Amino acid sequence: MPVNTYETMLLLDPSKVNADSEGVIKQLHALWERHEATILISRPWDYNHRLAYPIRKLKKGAYHVIYYQQDSQKQRELDRDIKLQEGLVLRHLTLRLHPKWVDVMLSVAREDQSTAFALRGMREDLPLGDDTPPTSAAEGAAATEVASPPPATTTRRARRAAEETDKPQ
């Protein structure tokens, strides 16, 4: 079975985290260890974040990120057990990290102490550690060209409008 590296973002109940953060983290780590996962990094993202909408009548949430390696066959069981943590985990999202990004993501997660640590190193136009924006207009244009998305397909409305203008009257 292949062993993959995963990132799980957890939205936790802030009252439980504020009351006993060490106990909550130990409970989460025990859950991962029970499913034979090797925790690489576990750290808070933002423990007092205002939510866009209430979840279970809570207006704030505590985000926590865990990077780990695990057999891909056991991931589904871990996901089910995370959902069963009713009073603690409000929401969660698990992503399998592409092997190309594993080293970069882990090094950034270890080193950076800000709340946006996972976004650093994901930009291909800047080397890791160079967080300064381009200085000249030419560099900015080059970075924009690299990062711009492919052109969107035309919408149905635009196609119909083009067809109507092409029809003979």
Contacts in CASP RR format, 6 or more apart in sequence:
PFRMAT RR
TARGET T0000
AUTHOR 0000-0000-0000
METHOD contacts of the structure
MODEL  1
MPVNTYETMLLLDPSKVNADSEGVIKQLHALWERHEATILISRPWDYNHR
LAYPIRKLKKGAYHVIYYQQDSQKQRELDRDIKLQEGLVLRHLTLRLHPK
WVDVMLSVAREDQSTAFALRGMREDLPLGDDTPPTSAAEGAAATEVASPP
PATTTRRARRAAEETDKPQ
1 71 0 8 1.000
1 72 0 8 1.000
1 73 0 8 1.000
2 71 0 8 1.000
2 72 0 8 1.000
3 69 0 8 1.000
3 70 0 8 1.000
3 71 0 8 1.000
3 72 0 8 1.000
4 69 0 8 1.000
4 70 0 8 1.000
4 72 0 8 1.000
4 75 0 8 1.000
4 96 0 8 1.000
4 97 0 8 1.000
5 40 0 8 1.000
5 67 0 8 1.000
5 68 0 8 1.000
5 69 0 8 1.000
5 96 0 8 1.000
5 97 0 8 1.000
5 99 0 8 1.000
5 102 0 8 1.000
5 106 0 8 1.000
6 37 0 8 1.000
6 67 0 8 1.000
6 68 0 8 1.000
6 69 0 8 1.000
6 70 0 8 1.000
6 75 0 8 1.000
6 94 0 8 1.000
6 95 0 8 1.000
6 96 0 8 1.000
6 97 0 8 1.000
7 65 0 8 1.000
7 66 0 8 1.000
7 67 0 8 1.000
7 94 0 8 1.000
7 95 0 8 1.000
7 97 0 8 1.000
7 105 0 8 1.000
7 118 0 8 1.000
8 65 0 8 1.000
8 66 0 8 1.000
8 68 0 8 1.000
8 82 0 8 1.000
8 92 0 8 1.000
8 93 0 8 1.000
8 94 0 8 1.000
8 95 0 8 1.000
9 45 0 8 1.000
9 63 0 8 1.000
9 64 0 8 1.000
9 65 0 8 1.000
9 92 0 8 1.000
9 93 0 8 1.000
9 94 0 8 1.000
10 28 0 8 1.000
10 63 0 8 1.000
10 64 0 8 1.000
10 65 0 8 1.000
10 66 0 8 1.000
10 82 0 8 1.000
10 89 0 8 1.000
10 91 0 8 1.000
10 92 0 8 1.000
11 55 0 8 1.000
11 61 0 8 1.000
11 62 0 8 1.000
11 63 0 8 1.000
11 89 0 8 1.000
11 90 0 8 1.000
11 91 0 8 1.000
11 92 0 8 1.000
12 24 0 8 1.000
12 61 0 8 1.000
12 62 0 8 1.000
12 63 0 8 1.000
12 64 0 8 1.000
12 88 0 8 1.000
12 89 0 8 1.000
12 90 0 8 1.000
13 56 0 8 1.000
13 58 0 8 1.000
13 61 0 8 1.000
13 62 0 8 1.000
13 87 0 8 1.000
13 88 0 8 1.000
13 89 0 8 1.000
13 90 0 8 1.000
14 47 0 8 1.000
14 48 0 8 1.000
14 58 0 8 1.000
14 60 0 8 1.000
14 61 0 8 1.000
14 62 0 8 1.000
15 58 0 8 1.000
16 24 0 8 1.000
16 87 0 8 1.000
16 88 0 8 1.000
17 24 0 8 1.000
17 47 0 8 1.000
17 62 0 8 1.000
17 64 0 8 1.000
18 47 0 8 1.000
18 62 0 8 1.000
21 47 0 8 1.000
24 88 0 8 1.000
25 42 0 8 1.000
25 64 0 8 1.000
27 88 0 8 1.000
28 42 0 8 1.000
28 64 0 8 1.000
28 66 0 8 1.000
28 88 0 8 1.000
29 39 0 8 1.000
29 42 0 8 1.000
31 78 0 8 1.000
31 81 0 8 1.000
31 82 0 8 1.000
31 85 0 8 1.000
32 39 0 8 1.000
32 66 0 8 1.000
32 68 0 8 1.000
32 70 0 8 1.000
32 78 0 8 1.000
33 39 0 8 1.000
34 81 0 8 1.000
35 70 0 8 1.000
35 74 0 8 1.000
35 77 0 8 1.000
35 78 0 8 1.000
35 81 0 8 1.000
36 70 0 8 1.000
36 71 0 8 1.000
36 74 0 8 1.000
37 68 0 8 1.000
37 69 0 8 1.000
37 70 0 8 1.000
37 74 0 8 1.000
37 78 0 8 1.000
38 68 0 8 1.000
38 69 0 8 1.000
38 70 0 8 1.000
39 66 0 8 1.000
39 67 0 8 1.000
39 68 0 8 1.000
40 67 0 8 1.000
40 68 0 8 1.000
40 69 0 8 1.000
40 106 0 8 1.000
41 65 0 8 1.000
41 66 0 8 1.000
41 67 0 8 1.000
41 106 0 8 1.000
41 109 0 8 1.000
41 110 0 8 1.000
42 64 0 8 1.000
42 65 0 8 1.000
42 66 0 8 1.000
42 67 0 8 1.000
43 64 0 8 1.000
43 65 0 8 1.000
43 109 0 8 1.000
44 62 0 8 1.000
44 63 0 8 1.000
44 64 0 8 1.000
44 65 0 8 1.000
45 63 0 8 1.000
45 64 0 8 1.000
45 65 0 8 1.000
45 115 0 8 1.000
46 62 0 8 1.000
46 63 0 8 1.000
46 115 0 8 1.000
47 61 0 8 1.000
47 62 0 8 1.000
47 63 0 8 1.000
47 64 0 8 1.000
48 60 0 8 1.000
48 61 0 8 1.000
48 62 0 8 1.000
49 60 0 8 1.000
49 61 0 8 1.000
49 62 0 8 1.000
49 63 0 8 1.000
50 59 0 8 1.000
50 60 0 8 1.000
50 61 0 8 1.000
51 58 0 8 1.000
51 59 0 8 1.000
51 60 0 8 1.000
51 61 0 8 1.000
55 61 0 8 1.000
55 90 0 8 1.000
55 91 0 8 1.000
56 90 0 8 1.000
58 90 0 8 1.000
61 90 0 8 1.000
65 109 0 8 1.000
65 118 0 8 1.000
67 97 0 8 1.000
67 105 0 8 1.000
67 106 0 8 1.000
67 109 0 8 1.000
70 78 0 8 1.000
72 96 0 8 1.000
75 94 0 8 1.000
79 92 0 8 1.000
79 94 0 8 1.000
82 89 0 8 1.000
82 92 0 8 1.000
83 89 0 8 1.000
83 92 0 8 1.000
97 105 0 8 1.000
101 122 0 8 1.000
104 121 0 8 1.000
104 122 0 8 1.000
104 128 0 8 1.000
105 118 0 8 1.000
105 121 0 8 1.000
105 122 0 8 1.000
107 128 0 8 1.000
108 117 0 8 1.000
108 118 0 8 1.000
108 120 0 8 1.000
108 121 0 8 1.000
108 128 0 8 1.000
109 117 0 8 1.000
109 118 0 8 1.000
112 120 0 8 1.000
120 128 0 8 1.000
120 129 0 8 1.000
120 131 0 8 1.000
121 128 0 8 1.000
121 129 0 8 1.000
123 147 0 8 1.000
124 146 0 8 1.000
125 142 0 8 1.000
125 143 0 8 1.000
125 146 0 8 1.000
125 147 0 8 1.000
126 143 0 8 1.000
133 140 0 8 1.000
134 140 0 8 1.000
134 142 0 8 1.000
134 143 0 8 1.000
154 162 0 8 1.000
END
